[in-house]
Amino acid sequence: MKEAQIRALHQPSGPLSGREAWHYTLFGLLYFSQGAILGYFTALNALYLLSRGLGMTDVGIFAAIVLLPHILKIFLGMLSDNVPLLGLGHRKPYILIGTGMQALCLLILPFLDPAAYYRGFVALAFVIQIGMALSDTCTDGFAVDVTPPEKQGTVQSFMVGGRALGMLITASLVGWLAEHVSWTAVFWLLAGFTLLPLPLLLTLHEFRHVATAAFDWGAFRAFRRHSVLALSLLGIVIFLVIAGANQNVNPFLQAEFDIPLTVAGYVTTVWALGVVLGGLGGGWLLRRWGDRQTAHVALALVLLTLPLLALTPSPAWIWPFVILFGVAYGTYQTFYFTLAMRHTDPRIAASMFAILMAFTNVGLGAGMALSGTLADLVGFRPTFLILAALNLLALPPLRAIFGLRQNSA
C-alpha cells in the first residue's frame, strides 16, 4: 500500500465527537499511573537501592534489566493488533491485565530486601515492567486508532503531561513517605496510583478505525524506509541522553550537597513540573512551528541544561536548573512521540509504535547503565557533560528524517 493511501485511511470519517475529551482524559490518566511508577524507577529507585547498601553500578544494571520488557514489547503490540480478548476488544482487556499485574506486584515488592534478595527484587520489578509495557503499548495503539493526524500533537501533550504529572505528585510524596513513614507506604501508594484509570477504563467501549481493523504483515515493510530507520536511531540517542541524565540528578545532589530524601522528592517534583510544561509547550510548538523547528528547540534545550546541571555551584541553583531540564525533557519526548505517531502505519498501530518505542527503551536502558557506570568512574559532573556531547549524535538522524521528507514532498 502506498504512503498516500495509508494517510488517507488514517483520516477518521469525522471528529472524535463528544468522546474526544473522554479519550484525552483516559489517555492522561493511563499515562499518569505509568508516570507514577516510571518516575519512581527512573529517578527515585536509585535512592532506595543506595540506602540498602548497593552502588551506582548496581543501580544502572538494575535499571537496564527491568526495562527489557519495554524493548521487547513489539510482541505485546502484535498480540494486541491480532487477538481480541474476552470479547472486550484489542486494547481494553490487555490494559486491564497490565494494570492489575503492576498493582499486585507493587503490593509485594517492599517485602523483598534488594540487598539480601537482589535477584528476587529484580524479578518482581521485571514483572511490574511487563505489566506496564503491556498497558503502555495497547494505550499507544488505541491512541493511533482514534486520533486524527492533526490532533496527534495534542494527544501526545496529554500523554506526556499526564505521565509527568504522575511523576510530579509521586515525587512530592515519595520522599516524605520514605523519610517519615516507610518505603512500604511508597510502594503501596504506587499501587493505588496504578488503579486510578480503572473506573474510566471499565466504561470503555472500544472501537477500531477501518484503517487499523485489518492487520497486514506487509505493513512491516515500512521499516525498510530510510526515514523510519533514522527515526529509530534518533529514539535511541534522545532517550540515552535524557534518561541517563535524569537518573543521576538526585544521586548527584545527595553526593554533592547531602540533600535529605524529602528534598530529593521535591527536586523530582520540580523536574516533573518542568516536564508538564515541556509537554504542553512541545505540543504548542508542533502546532505553531512544525516538526523541524520543534526538533531544533528540543535539541538546544538539552544542550543548554545538561552543562548547567554539571556546573551547579550551590543548592540554591538546583531549582531553576532542574525545572529547565524538565522542560527540555518534556519537549524532547512530545516531539519524538508525535513524530513516531506520524510514521506509524495504522494497519499495525500497536506493533509499529511498539517497535519505535522499543528503540527508545534501548536508549533508556543503555543510558541508565552508562550514566551509572560513568558516575562511579569519573563522577557526576563530567557524566552530565559527556551526555550533553552525546546529544549531538541526534543531528544526523534529524537531518535524514527531514531531508527525506522534503525530497519526497
C-alpha positions in Angstrom: 0.0 0.0 0.0 1.4 3.4 -0.9 2.0 6.0 1.8 -0.7 8.3 0.3 -3.2 5.6 0.6 -2.2 4.8 4.2 -2.5 8.5 5.1 -6.0 8.6 3.6 -7.0 5.5 5.6 -5.7 7.1 8.7 -8.1 10.1 8.4 -11.1 9.3 10.5 -14.5 9.8 8.9 -15.3 12.6 11.4 -14.0 14.2 14.6 -13.9 12.3 17.8 -17.2 14.0 18.6 -18.3 14.1 22.3 -15.9 11.3 23.2 -12.8 13.4 22.4 -12.4 14.9 25.9 -13.2 11.5 27.4 -10.4 9.9 25.3 -8.0 12.6 26.3 -8.9 12.1 30.0 -8.4 8.4 29.7 -5.1 8.8 28.0 -4.0 11.3 30.6 -5.0 9.0 33.5 -3.3 5.9 32.0 -0.1 7.9 31.5 -0.5 9.4 34.9 -0.4 6.0 36.5 2.5 5.0 34.2 4.4 8.1 35.2 4.0 7.4 38.9 5.7 4.1 38.5 8.2 5.1 35.8 9.1 8.2 37.9 9.9 6.1 40.9 12.0 3.6 38.9 13.9 6.1 36.8 14.5 8.8 39.4 13.9 7.6 43.0 14.6 3.9 43.0 18.3 4.8 42.9 18.0 6.4 46.3 16.1 3.3 47.7 18.8 0.9 46.4 21.6 3.1 47.6 20.0 3.3 51.1 20.2 -0.6 51.1 23.9 -0.6 50.5 24.1 -1.0 46.7 26.2 1.1 44.4 25.5 3.2 41.3 26.8 0.5 39.0 24.2 -1.9 40.6 21.6 0.8 40.1 22.4 1.2 36.4 22.4 -2.6 35.8 19.1 -3.0 37.7 17.5 -0.2 35.5 18.8 -1.8 32.3 17.4 -5.3 33.2 13.9 -4.1 34.4 13.5 -2.0 31.2 13.9 -5.0 28.9 10.1 -5.6 28.7 9.8 -2.2 27.1 12.4 -3.1 24.5 10.6 -6.4 23.7 7.1 -5.1 23.8 6.8 -5.4 20.0 5.4 -8.9 20.7 2.8 -7.5 23.0 1.8 -5.0 20.3 1.4 -7.8 17.7 -0.7 -9.7 20.2 -3.0 -6.7 20.7 -3.2 -6.0 17.0 -4.1 -9.6 16.1 -6.1 -11.1 19.0 -9.1 -9.6 20.6 -9.6 -10.9 24.1 -12.6 -12.0 26.2 -14.9 -10.2 23.8 -13.7 -6.9 25.1 -11.6 -5.8 22.1 -8.0 -5.4 21.1 -6.9 -2.9 23.7 -9.1 -2.7 26.8 -8.5 -6.3 28.2 -4.8 -6.1 27.8 -4.7 -2.7 29.5 -6.7 -4.2 32.4 -4.4 -7.2 32.7 -1.3 -4.9 32.6 -2.5 -2.6 35.3 -3.6 -5.5 37.5 -0.1 -7.1 37.3 1.5 -3.8 38.2 -0.7 -3.2 41.3 -0.3 -6.7 42.6 3.5 -6.8 42.3 3.9 -3.3 43.9 2.0 -4.6 47.0 4.5 -7.4 47.3 7.7 -5.6 46.4 8.5 -3.9 49.7 8.8 -7.3 51.4 11.9 -8.2 49.4 15.1 -6.6 50.6 17.1 -5.8 47.5 20.4 -6.4 49.2 19.5 -9.8 50.6 17.3 -10.9 47.7 18.6 -8.9 44.8 17.6 -11.4 42.1 14.1 -11.8 43.5 13.7 -8.0 43.8 14.8 -7.6 40.2 12.5 -10.4 39.0 9.4 -8.8 40.6 10.3 -5.4 39.3 10.7 -7.1 35.9 7.1 -8.4 36.1 5.9 -4.9 37.0 7.6 -3.6 33.9 6.0 -6.3 31.8 2.6 -5.2 33.0 3.5 -1.5 32.3 4.8 -2.5 28.8 1.5 -4.3 28.0 -0.7 -1.5 29.2 1.6 1.1 27.5 1.7 -0.5 24.1 -2.1 -1.0 24.0 -2.7 2.5 25.1 -0.5 3.8 22.3 -2.2 1.5 19.8 -5.6 2.9 21.0 -4.3 6.4 20.6 -3.3 5.7 17.0 -6.7 4.0 16.4 -8.8 7.0 17.4 -6.6 10.1 16.8 -6.6 12.0 13.5 -3.2 13.3 12.4 -3.9 16.9 13.1 -4.6 16.1 16.8 -1.6 13.8 17.4 0.4 16.6 18.9 -2.4 17.4 21.3 -2.9 13.8 22.4 0.8 13.5 23.0 0.7 16.6 25.1 -2.0 14.9 27.3 0.1 11.7 27.5 3.5 13.3 28.2 1.8 15.8 30.6 -0.2 13.1 32.3 2.9 11.0 32.8 4.9 13.9 34.1 2.0 14.8 36.5 2.2 11.3 37.8 5.9 11.8 38.4 5.3 15.2 40.0 2.7 14.0 42.5 4.6 10.8 43.3 7.9 12.6 43.8 6.3 15.1 46.1 5.0 12.3 48.3 7.7 9.6 48.0 10.5 11.5 49.7 8.3 12.5 52.6 6.8 9.0 53.0 10.2 7.3 52.7 11.6 9.6 55.4 8.7 9.9 57.8 6.6 6.7 57.2 8.2 3.8 55.4 9.2 2.6 51.9 6.3 0.1 52.2 4.0 3.1 52.1 5.7 4.3 49.0 5.2 1.1 47.1 1.5 0.8 48.2 0.9 4.4 47.1 2.3 3.5 43.7 -0.1 0.5 43.6 -3.0 2.8 44.3 -2.0 5.3 41.6 -1.8 2.4 39.1 -5.5 1.7 39.6 -6.7 5.3 39.1 -7.7 4.9 35.5 -9.8 1.8 36.3 -13.2 3.4 36.5 -12.9 5.1 33.1 -11.3 2.0 31.6 -14.2 -0.2 32.7 -16.6 2.1 30.8 -14.6 2.0 27.6 -16.5 0.7 24.6 -13.6 0.0 22.3 -13.7 0.5 18.5 -11.0 0.4 15.9 -11.0 2.6 12.8 -11.2 0.8 9.5 -7.6 1.6 8.8 -6.5 -0.5 11.8 -9.1 -3.2 11.6 -7.2 -5.4 9.2 -3.7 -6.5 10.4 -1.4 -6.8 7.5 2.1 -8.3 7.7 3.1 -6.4 4.6 2.8 -3.2 6.6 6.1 -4.1 8.3 7.8 -3.1 5.1 7.6 0.4 6.5 10.8 -0.4 8.4 12.7 -0.5 5.1 12.2 3.2 4.7 15.2 5.3 5.5 13.1 7.8 7.4 11.8 5.2 9.8 15.3 3.8 10.3 16.6 7.3 11.0 13.7 7.8 13.5 14.6 4.6 15.3 18.2 5.7 15.7 17.0 9.1 16.9 14.9 7.5 19.6 18.0 5.6 20.9 20.1 8.8 21.1 17.4 11.0 22.7 16.5 8.6 25.4 20.1 7.5 26.1 20.8 11.2 26.9 17.8 12.4 28.8 17.1 9.2 30.8 20.8 8.8 31.7 20.9 12.4 32.9 17.6 12.1 34.8 18.7 9.0 36.7 21.8 10.9 38.0 20.2 14.1 39.2 19.2 13.1 42.7 22.2 10.9 43.5 24.4 13.8 42.3 22.7 16.3 44.6 22.9 13.9 47.5 26.6 13.3 46.9 27.4 16.9 46.3 25.1 18.8 48.7 23.9 16.0 51.1 20.2 16.7 50.4 17.7 14.6 52.5 15.2 12.3 51.0 12.4 14.8 51.4 14.3 17.4 49.4 15.1 14.8 46.7 11.4 14.2 46.3 10.8 17.9 45.9 13.6 18.1 43.3 11.9 15.4 41.3 8.6 17.3 41.8 10.1 20.5 40.3 11.6 18.5 37.5 8.2 16.8 36.7 6.6 20.2 36.7 9.1 21.2 34.1 8.2 18.1 32.1 4.5 19.0 32.2 5.4 22.5 30.9 7.6 20.9 28.3 4.9 18.6 27.2 2.4 21.4 26.8 4.9 23.6 25.2 6.1 20.9 22.9 2.5 20.3 21.7 2.1 24.1 21.1 5.4 24.3 19.2 4.4 21.4 17.0 1.2 23.1 16.1 2.7 26.6 15.7 6.2 25.9 14.2 6.1 22.4 12.9 8.3 19.3 13.4 11.6 20.7 12.2 11.7 23.8 14.4 10.4 21.9 17.4 13.3 19.5 17.0 15.8 22.3 17.0 14.3 23.8 20.1 14.3 20.5 21.9 18.0 19.7 20.9 19.1 23.2 22.0 17.3 22.9 25.4 19.1 19.7 26.2 22.5 21.1 25.1 21.9 24.1 27.4 20.6 22.3 30.5 23.0 19.4 31.0 26.1 21.6 31.3 24.1 23.8 33.7 23.5 20.8 35.9 27.1 19.9 35.7 28.1 23.4 36.8 25.6 23.6 39.7 27.5 25.8 42.2 25.2 25.6 45.3 21.9 24.1 46.4 20.1 27.4 45.6 20.8 26.8 41.9 19.2 23.3 41.9 15.7 24.6 41.4 16.0 26.7 38.2 18.4 24.2 36.6 16.2 21.2 37.4 12.9 22.8 36.1 14.7 23.8 32.9 15.9 20.3 32.5 12.4 19.1 32.9 11.2 21.5 30.2 13.8 20.1 27.9 12.9 16.5 28.8 9.2 17.1 28.2 9.7 19.0 24.9 12.0 16.3 23.5 9.6 13.5 24.5 6.5 15.2 23.0 8.3 15.9 19.8 9.6 12.4 19.4 6.4 10.6 20.3 4.4 12.8 17.8 6.9 12.1 15.1 6.6 8.4 15.8 2.8 8.6 15.5 3.1 10.3 12.1 5.3 7.5 10.8 3.1 4.6 12.2 1.2 2.6 9.7 -2.4 2.3 11.1 -2.7 -1.3 10.0 -0.2 -2.3 12.6 -0.7 0.6 15.0 0.3 -1.0 18.3 3.0 -3.2 16.7 4.8 -0.5 14.8 4.5 2.1 17.5 5.8 -0.5 20.0 8.9 -1.2 17.8 9.6 2.6 17.6 9.2 2.8 21.4 11.4 -0.3 21.8 14.3 1.7 20.2 13.7 4.5 22.8 13.8 1.9 25.6 17.1 0.6 24.2 18.4 4.1 24.6 16.8 4.4 28.0 18.3 1.2 29.4 21.7 1.9 27.8 21.6 5.5 29.1 20.9 4.4 32.7 23.6 1.7 32.6 26.1 4.1 31.0 25.4 7.1 33.3 25.5 4.9 36.4 28.9 3.4 35.4 30.3 6.8 34.3 29.2 8.3 37.6 31.2 5.7 39.5 34.2 6.1 37.2 34.6 9.8 36.6 32.0 11.5 38.8 28.6 13.1 38.2 29.6 16.4 36.8 31.7 15.0 33.9 29.0 12.5 33.2 26.5 15.3 32.6 29.0 16.9 30.1 29.6 13.6 28.3 25.8 13.1 27.9 25.5 16.6 26.5 28.1 15.8 23.9 26.4 12.5 23.1 23.2 14.5 22.3 24.9 15.9 19.2 24.6 12.4 17.8 20.9 13.3 17.2 21.8 15.7 14.4 22.5 13.1 11.6 19.2 11.2 12.0 17.3 14.5 12.3 18.8 15.7 9.0 18.0 12.4 7.4 14.3 12.5 8.6 13.6 16.0 7.5 15.8 15.8 4.3 14.0 12.7 3.2 10.6 14.2 4.0 11.5 17.3 1.9 12.7 15.2 -1.0 9.6 13.1 -1.0 7.2 16.1 -0.9 
